[in-house]
Structures are given as structure tokens and as C-alpha cells.
Amino acid sequence: MSGRVRLILCVIACFVAAIGGVFIGRALLPSPVQPGAELHEVLHHKLALDADQQARLQALEQRFAVQRRAFELELRADNARLAEA
């Protein structure tokens, strides 16, 4: 084999090994837990909340969703201003 063919085969083998490593790593390693997911699990599935508590929790979550969306939009606007500078 010529040097060029060996180089191409080596590059292909390295690429296949890298892709295989990614798939094996994703299969064997657990995915990271999102912050706050455990609290959400406890509040919605493990605590025995009455109807009033569930309603208040739902109101808090809706308010948080609105605030989060506002913060995300503000962050995008700030990022756009930084990109222009």
C-alpha cells in the first residue's frame, strides 16, 4: 500500500472509532440531571398536596414560566446588542 492509502485508511479508522466511542459513551453514562428536576418530582409526585396547595403551586409555576420567558427574551436582546458592538 502506498503512504496516501494508509493515511486515508487511518483517518477513516479514527473517525469510525470516534463515532463508536460517542455512541458507547452515551449508552453507558447516565444523562445529567437538570437542576430543579428533583424538587419538581417531589412537589408533584411524592407530596400529598390538597387542592388548595396544588392550585397555589400551579399559580407559582405559571408566574415563574412568564418570568423565565421575560428573562430569556431580555437575555437575547442583550446578546443581540453585544453582537452589534
C-alpha positions in Angstrom: 0.0 0.0 0.0 1.1 3.5 -0.7 1.5 6.1 2.0 -1.5 8.0 0.8 -3.8 5.0 1.0 -2.5 4.2 4.5 -3.2 7.7 5.6 -6.8 7.7 4.2 -7.5 4.3 5.9 -6.0 5.6 9.2 -8.2 8.7 9.0 -11.3 6.6 8.3 -10.5 4.2 11.1 -10.0 7.1 13.6 -13.3 8.6 12.5 -15.2 5.3 12.9 -13.6 4.8 16.3 -14.5 8.3 17.5 -18.2 7.8 16.4 -18.3 4.5 18.1 -16.8 6.0 21.3 -19.6 8.6 21.3 -22.3 6.0 20.9 -20.8 3.8 23.6 -20.4 6.8 26.0 -23.9 7.9 25.5 -25.2 4.4 26.1 -23.1 3.7 29.3 -23.0 7.1 31.0 -26.2 8.5 32.6 -27.5 11.7 31.2 -27.0 14.7 33.5 -30.0 15.7 35.7 -31.4 19.1 35.1 -31.2 21.4 38.2 -34.5 21.5 40.0 -35.8 18.3 38.5 -35.6 16.5 41.8 -37.6 19.3 43.5 -40.2 19.2 40.8 -40.5 15.4 41.2 -41.0 15.7 45.0 -43.6 18.5 44.6 -45.7 16.8 42.0 -45.4 13.1 42.8 -44.2 12.5 46.3 -46.0 15.1 48.4 -49.7 14.7 49.2 -50.9 18.2 48.4 -54.5 19.2 48.9 -56.4 21.0 46.1 -55.6 24.5 47.5 -51.9 23.7 47.7 -51.9 22.3 44.2 -53.7 25.4 42.9 -51.1 27.7 44.6 -48.3 25.6 43.2 -49.8 25.8 39.7 -50.1 29.6 40.0 -46.5 29.8 41.2 -45.3 27.7 38.2 -47.3 29.8 35.8 -45.8 33.0 37.2 -42.3 31.6 37.0 -42.9 30.5 33.4 -43.8 34.1 32.5 -40.8 35.5 34.4 -38.5 32.9 32.8 -39.7 33.8 29.3 -39.2 37.5 30.0 -35.6 36.9 31.3 -34.8 34.8 28.2 -36.1 37.5 25.9 -34.1 40.1 27.8 -31.0 37.9 27.5 -31.5 37.5 23.8 -31.9 41.3 23.3 -28.7 41.9 25.4 -26.9 39.3 23.3 -28.0 41.0 20.1 -26.8 44.3 21.4 -23.4 42.8 22.3 -23.2 41.2 18.8 -23.7 44.6 17.2 -21.0 46.2 19.3 
